[in-house]
Amino acid sequence: MQTSTKKQPLYKVLYVQVIVAILLGIMLGHFYPDIGESFKPLGDGFIKIVKMIIAPVIFLTVVTGIAGMNNMKAVGTVAGKSMAYFLTFSTIALIIGLIVANVIRPGDGLNISPASLDASKVESYVAKAHDSSIVGFLMNIIPETVVSPLVNGNILQVLFVSVVFGIALA
């Protein structure tokens, strides 16, 4: 018996659709900025929907993956891989952000005198930065409630809770 593998037309391939949409959006924003601005609510809504879906998808994927495993040693491997995946892509996002910030250089040309800044607001930022440590980071992985990571969108906490739930269900 011979199976036929039909190749999908190029216009039906998802990544091609995404690239075409990005290019059309760039052209629309460049040549017709007023029309592009009118599409802003659609873009904002799309971003909110994606943010809304990320945490539950991660939670359900990890929980079902761990709960379906028979070997509990494999659970540790999955948890380690999940953390490594999270840290790897967070680092990549950080590097991309730093590169883009150094290329675009936001704030260039602004003449802001340090004397004009509100000292109390600056102190609160300095205190937050000073309080961050490895222990603080590790303690931040443990959420205050089971649902708070899903509500707040803290992905590292979502991973922690999902691993705990998966182990409990296994």
C-alpha positions in Angstrom: 0.0 0.0 0.0 1.3 3.4 -1.0 0.7 6.4 1.1 0.5 9.7 -0.7 2.1 12.7 1.0 0.6 15.8 -0.5 2.6 18.9 0.0 0.6 21.8 1.5 0.3 24.9 -0.6 2.6 27.6 0.6 -0.2 29.9 1.6 -1.5 27.3 4.1 1.8 27.0 6.0 1.5 28.8 9.3 5.0 30.3 9.4 4.5 31.7 5.9 1.2 33.3 7.0 2.9 34.8 10.0 5.8 36.3 8.0 3.4 37.7 5.3 1.3 39.2 8.1 4.3 40.8 9.7 5.5 42.3 6.3 2.0 43.6 5.5 1.8 45.1 9.0 5.1 46.9 8.5 4.1 48.2 5.1 0.7 49.3 6.3 2.3 51.1 9.3 4.9 52.8 7.1 2.8 53.9 4.1 -0.6 54.4 5.8 0.1 55.2 9.5 -3.4 56.4 10.2 -5.0 53.1 9.0 -2.3 51.2 10.9 -3.1 53.1 14.1 -6.8 52.1 13.7 -5.7 48.4 13.9 -4.0 49.0 17.3 -6.9 47.6 19.3 -6.7 44.4 17.4 -3.0 44.0 18.0 -3.4 44.9 21.7 -6.2 42.4 22.0 -4.2 39.7 20.3 -1.2 40.2 22.7 -3.6 40.0 25.7 -5.1 36.8 24.4 -1.6 35.2 23.9 -0.6 36.3 27.4 -3.8 34.9 28.8 -3.2 31.5 27.2 0.5 31.0 28.0 0.3 30.1 31.7 -2.6 27.6 31.4 -1.0 25.9 28.4 2.3 25.5 30.2 0.5 24.3 33.3 -1.6 21.7 31.6 1.2 20.5 29.3 3.6 19.9 32.2 1.0 18.4 34.5 -0.3 15.9 31.9 3.3 15.1 30.9 4.5 14.3 34.4 1.2 12.6 35.4 1.4 10.3 32.4 4.9 9.0 33.3 5.4 5.7 35.0 9.0 6.3 36.0 9.4 9.0 38.7 13.1 9.4 37.8 12.0 10.7 34.4 9.9 13.3 36.3 13.1 14.9 37.6 14.5 14.9 34.1 11.4 16.7 32.8 11.5 19.2 35.6 15.2 19.9 34.9 14.6 20.2 31.2 11.7 22.6 31.8 13.8 24.8 34.0 16.7 24.7 31.5 14.3 25.6 28.7 12.9 28.5 30.7 16.3 29.8 31.6 17.7 29.4 28.1 14.9 31.3 26.4 14.8 33.9 29.1 18.5 34.5 28.5 18.0 34.6 24.8 15.2 37.2 25.2 17.5 39.2 27.5 20.3 39.2 25.0 18.0 40.2 22.2 16.6 43.0 24.4 20.1 44.3 25.2 21.1 44.2 21.6 18.0 46.0 20.4 18.3 48.6 23.2 22.0 49.3 22.2 21.1 49.6 18.6 18.0 51.7 19.0 19.3 53.6 22.0 16.0 54.7 23.5 16.4 57.9 25.5 19.2 59.4 23.5 18.7 63.1 23.1 16.8 63.4 26.4 18.5 65.8 28.7 17.5 64.6 32.2 19.4 65.9 35.1 19.9 63.5 38.1 19.1 66.5 40.4 15.6 66.7 38.8 14.7 63.1 39.8 12.5 62.3 42.7 14.8 60.9 45.3 12.2 58.7 47.1 11.2 57.0 43.8 14.9 56.3 43.0 15.5 54.9 46.5 12.6 52.4 46.1 14.2 51.1 42.8 17.6 50.9 44.4 16.1 49.0 47.4 14.4 46.5 45.1 17.6 45.9 43.2 19.6 45.5 46.4 17.2 43.0 47.8 17.5 40.7 44.9 19.8 37.7 45.6 20.0 34.1 44.7 18.1 33.1 47.9 15.4 35.7 47.0 15.2 34.4 43.5 14.7 30.8 44.7 12.2 31.9 47.3 10.3 33.7 44.6 9.8 30.4 42.7 7.5 29.3 45.5 4.1 31.1 45.1 2.0 32.3 48.0 -1.1 30.5 46.6 -1.7 27.7 44.1 -3.5 30.0 41.7 -1.4 33.2 42.0 1.1 32.1 39.3 -1.7 31.6 36.8 -3.3 34.9 37.8 -0.1 36.9 37.8 1.5 35.1 34.8 4.7 34.3 36.7 5.9 31.4 34.4 8.6 30.1 36.7 6.0 29.8 39.5 3.6 28.1 37.0 6.3 25.6 36.2 6.9 24.9 39.9 3.2 24.4 40.7 2.7 22.3 37.6 5.6 20.0 38.5 4.2 19.6 42.1 0.7 18.8 40.7 2.1 16.4 38.1 4.0 14.5 40.8 0.9 14.4 43.0 -1.1 13.0 40.2 1.5 10.4 39.1 
